[in-house]
Amino acid sequence: MSNKNHQYIVREGWVSIVTNLLLFALKYWAGLVSGSIALVADAWHTLTDSVSSMIVLIGGKLSNKPADEEHPFGHGRAEHIAAIIIGVLLAIVAFDFILSSVEKFNTREAGNFGTIAIVVTIISIVGKEALAQYAFWGYRKTKSSMLKADAWHHRTDSLSSIIILIGIFVGKFYWWMDSLLALIVALMIAYASFEILSTEIKSLLGERIDPELIQAIKVDIDGVLELEVFIHHFHLHQYGQHNELSCHIKLPANMSLYEAHVICTRIETRIKEKFDLITTIHPEPLEE
């Protein structure tokens, strides 16, 4: 990861931590004053954003470490591990508030929404969506999966606050509204957790290379070489921002080792320049 990308991650992490701590304190206070479990759930959701941002900072620092003897491909997968931790935190929060929602529904306890709850919820919506936009902007700049996970974390918090705001205006007519809102927020958090975990676990396990990328490489190589090499057997190995490609080519059986080496190097250089992939090529004899 470049120093510039690392700076984006660090900056987003600290902005997120400070903003979320302030919003947590504000929403938790409003939840206690109004007696709303939905607002308290939303406050804890915001606090987990601060925790996830701390994980982003740690993951960013680890993934930025250069390759060493024990990790010859670098530490890029620390990004995926950090994103998985964020996803697990979201799952725990969601499960806890599903239980709290059911318990409050069984006791027929209603929330006492008021002006304080409305003002605090509007502040939360604006603040969290601003953080989400900032994190998505950082993701577009860096392609960091950690920033994308953190952005969705902010976005779900913003959406949950919108649902709570709607519920505040109709809550006075239905005693069960607060329990329902808390359940909806918990389910939204659970969905965000599923999205993050499913994506990151697939990346760690290894995914099939995009057929469109394979075709683009084949067309490009055929266009720059004088002979057909029948490039095939692609495998992509992902290490965060560092990706390595391996593939096979077919060359005439009577070609010298030096000539084969020159062709392989030329292909590797071209793929690096055009597709930003470190490539290892295995030459095979062409069967006539």
HUNORMO-V318281 format. One record per helix or strand of 2 or more residues. SS is the DSSP state (@ for helix, = for strand). FROM is the first residue (numbers start at 0). LEN is the number of residues. If there is no record, write none. Layout:
SS & FROM & LEN
SS & FROM & LEN
This chain:
@ & 2 & 32
@ & 36 & 27
@ & 77 & 29
@ & 114 & 28
@ & 144 & 27
@ & 176 & 29
@ & 210 & 14
= & 231 & 8
= & 241 & 11
@ & 256 & 19
= & 277 & 9
